[in-house]
């Protein structure tokens, strides 16, 4: 289990996303996830069963719900004694400008700091991948 400080998270994010302006980190340190474990956690916490409903339920709602489910999943693991930590996983929500990959315009997905680098998660599909430099032109991240 690798612990990364908020300052390290900030540096990792800025290295991957040069124009990232708003980084909201609520804890002093986080657990850097193993990429393969992240994929398993996303599947265990899936929100892809929800159906989009215009602006009422769209990308930001999927990202918010996956973030909440991942936090609850980690809480349950700690409570059951299956994980020994007082730190949250380096997992959150992000918003950026989609260059036509999913939609056109502003798009929200999830983000994580892993042993392999910055990962993005499309919560509507349970898809996890390593983020290319400046992919989606992220401007907001919240852990």
For each residue, the residues with C-beta under 8 A, 3 or more apart:
1: 31 85
2: 31 32 115
3: 29 30 31 32 87
4: 8 9 12 29 30 31 32 90 113
5: 8 9 28 29
6: 9 10 25 27 28 29 30
7: 10 11
8: 4 5 11 12
9: 4 5 6 12 13 23 25 30 90 113 143
10: 6 7 13 14 23 25
11: 7 8 14 15
12: 4 8 9 15 16 113 117 118
13: 9 10 16 17 20 23 113 118 138 141
14: 10 11 17 18 20 23
15: 11 12
16: 12 13 117 118 131 133 134
17: 13 14 20 96 118 131 133 134 137 138 141
18: 14 133 134
19: 134 137 138 139
20: 13 14 17 23 138 139 140 141
21: 139 140
22: 139 140 141
23: 9 10 13 14 20 140 141
24: 140 141 142 143
25: 6 9 10 30 142 143
26: 142 143
27: 6 30 87 88 143
28: 5 6
29: 3 4 5 6 87
30: 3 4 6 9 25 27 87 88 89 90 113 143
31: 1 2 3 4 85 87 88 89 90
32: 2 3 4 90 113 114 115
33: 37 38 41 89 90 91 112 113 114 115 119
34: 37 38 114 115
35: 38 39 114 115 116 119 128 130
36: 39 40
37: 33 34 40 41
38: 33 34 35 41 42 91 112 114 119 121 128
39: 35 36 42 43 128
40: 36 37 43 44
41: 33 37 38 44 45 70 73 89 91
42: 38 39 45 46 66 70 110 121 123 126 128
43: 39 40 46 126
44: 40 41 73
45: 41 42 66 69 70 72 73
46: 42 43 49 66 126
47: 50 62 65 66 69 123 124
48: 62 123 124 125 126
49: 46
50: 47 57 61 62 65
51: 57
52: 57 58 124
53: 56 57 58
54: 57 58
55: 58
56: 53 61
57: 50 51 52 53 54 61 62
58: 52 53 54 55 61 62
59: 62 63 102 103 107 108 109 123 124
60: 63 64 93 95 108
61: 50 56 57 58 64 65
62: 47 48 50 57 58 59 65 66 108 123 124
63: 59 60 66 67 93 94 108 109 110 123
64: 60 61 67 68 93
65: 47 50 61 62 68 69 123
66: 42 45 46 47 62 63 69 70 110 121 123
67: 63 64 70 71 91 92 93 110
68: 64 65 71 72
69: 45 47 65 66 72 73
70: 41 42 45 66 67 73 74 89 91 110
71: 67 68 74 75 88 91
72: 45 68 69 75 76
73: 41 44 45 69 70 76 77
74: 70 71 77 78 83 88 89
75: 71 72 78 79
76: 72 73 79 80
77: 73 74 80 82 83
78: 74 75 81 82 83 84 85
79: 75 76
80: 76 77
81: 78 84
82: 77 78
83: 74 77 78
84: 78 81
85: 1 31 78
86:
87: 3 27 29 30 31
88: 27 30 31 71 74 91 143
89: 30 31 33 41 70 74 112
90: 4 9 30 31 32 33 112 113 114 143
91: 33 38 41 67 70 71 88 110 111 112 143
92: 67 110 111 112 141 142 143
93: 60 63 64 67 108 109 110 111 141 142
94: 63 108 109 110 111 120 136 138 140 141 142
95: 60 106 107 108 138 139 140
96: 17 106 107 109 135 136 137 138 139 140
97: 105 106 107 136 137 139
98: 101 102 103 104 105 106 107 136
99: 136 137
100: 103 104
101: 98 107 136
102: 59 98 107 122
103: 59 98 100 107
104: 98 100
105: 97 98
106: 95 96 97 98
107: 59 95 96 97 98 101 102 103 136
108: 59 60 62 63 93 94 95
109: 59 63 93 94 96 120 121 122 123 136
110: 42 63 66 67 70 91 92 93 94 120 121 123
111: 91 92 93 94 118 119 120 121 131 138 141
112: 33 38 89 90 91 92 118 119 121
113: 4 9 12 13 30 32 33 90 117 118 119
114: 32 33 34 35 38 90 117 118 119 130
115: 2 32 33 34 35
116: 35 119 130
117: 12 16 113 114 130 131
118: 12 13 16 17 111 112 113 114 130 131
119: 33 35 38 111 112 113 114 116 128 129 130 131
120: 94 109 110 111 128 129 130 131 135 136
121: 38 42 66 109 110 111 112 126 127 128
122: 102 109 125 126 127
123: 42 47 48 59 62 63 65 66 109 110 126
124: 47 48 52 59 62
125: 48 122
126: 42 43 46 48 121 122 123
127: 121 122
128: 35 38 39 42 119 120 121
129: 119 120
130: 35 114 116 117 118 119 120
131: 16 17 111 117 118 119 120 135 136
132: 135
133: 16 17 18
134: 16 17 18 19 137
135: 96 120 131 132 138
136: 94 96 97 98 99 101 107 109 120 131
137: 17 19 96 97 99 134
138: 13 17 19 20 94 95 96 111 135 141
139: 19 20 21 22 95 96 97
140: 20 21 22 23 24 94 95 96
141: 13 17 20 22 23 24 92 93 94 111 138
142: 24 25 26 92 93 94
143: 9 24 25 26 27 30 88 90 91 92
